[in-house]
Every structure is written in structure tokens, then in C-alpha cells.
Amino acid sequence: MSFFAQFEAKGGVAKIISVTLSSLELWESSALAESWSMWLQELHSFSQIPLFFQLFLKHQKCKDLLFKVLAGQPDTELGADPSKKALWEQE
């Protein structure tokens, strides 16, 4: 069994999404956190489709975006420069 297959089988996909959702509670911008929460919930729903999350992570922009949200980058950048709101809303 491949690494990713084991990761999926042990609930890793659900856990990474769950941790990312939990991290949104620490964001200062509740409106931005709410929109990213909906995106993550949709990602969780789609990840029920076989191989979806694996293909999602193969797409570099998608993978980068997931880890930027996990790290709180949208909230941090918005706090430092409110003009970046449009950038993160279009992502």
C-alpha cells in the first residue's frame, strides 16, 4: 500500500482538513475565516470521492493554497495590508 493510500486509510485527509478548520478559529477576520471554512467543508465533501484529494494535492496551486490557509497566511496578510482582501477573496 502506498504512503498516500495509508494516509487516507488512517483518516489523514479528514484530520488535515479538521486541523485547518480549527485553525480558522484563531483568525482575526471572522468574515474571511467564514469563507475559507465553507471552502474547507466543500473540500472535505469532495474528498469522499475516491482519489479526489490525491489529485487535489498533485495540483501545486491547490496544495499551496491549503497549506497557506492552514498557516493562517490569508488572515495575517489581511491584517498587515487590508488592500489584499480582494486577492484572498478571489483565491
N, C-alpha and C positions, 0 to 999 in steps of 0.2 A: 504494500500500500504506500502510495507516495506521501510526501510530507503534507501537502495541502489536503489530500483526502483524509489523513489522520486529523489534521487541524479542524476540518469540517465535522468529522465524525465525533469529535470530542466537544463540539459546541463552540469552537473558537470564533466562528463568524458571528454568532449571536452575542458572544462575550465582548468582542471588539466593538460592536455596534452599541451594546449596552453601556460599556465604559464611556464611549464617546457621548452618548445621550446624557449620562450622568455628569460629564464634564461641562455640559451646557449650563447646568445649574450655577456654575461659578462665574458665568459671563455677566458683565455689567449691562450690556444691551439686551434686554429681555425680548425686544421685537426681533432682533437678529437671531437670538437663540431659538425663538419660536419657529422661525422659518427653517433653520437648519435642523431642528427637531423633526419637523414634518419630512424633510429630505431623508433623514436617517431612518425614520419609520417606514418610508417607502422603500428605502434600500433593504431594510430588514424583510419586508414583504417579498420583494423581488428575489432576495437571496434564498427563498424557499424553492425557487426554480433550480433544478439540477444544473450545476456548472456556472450559474449566473455570477456568483461572487468571484469565482476563479477568473472568469473573463473580465469582470469589472476591474480586478486588480492588475490584469495584464495591460489595461489602458493606462498609460502613465499619468495623464491628467486626472483621471478618476482616483487613482491611488494617491497622488499628491494632494488632491482635494480632501479626501478622507482623513489623511494624517494632519493636514493643516487645521481641519475642524477639531480633530482630537487634541491638538496642541493649543487650541484657542486663538489661532492666528487672526481669524476674521474679527473677533472682539477686540483683541489687542491693537490691531491696525486701526480699527474704527475709533478706539479711544485716543490713539495718538494723532490721527488725522481724519476728522469727520468727513472730509471730501471723498474718502474711499468707500463710503456707504454704497454708492451706485455700483462700484466694482464688485463688492461681495454680494450684492443683491442679484446681479446678473449671473454670477457663478452658479 
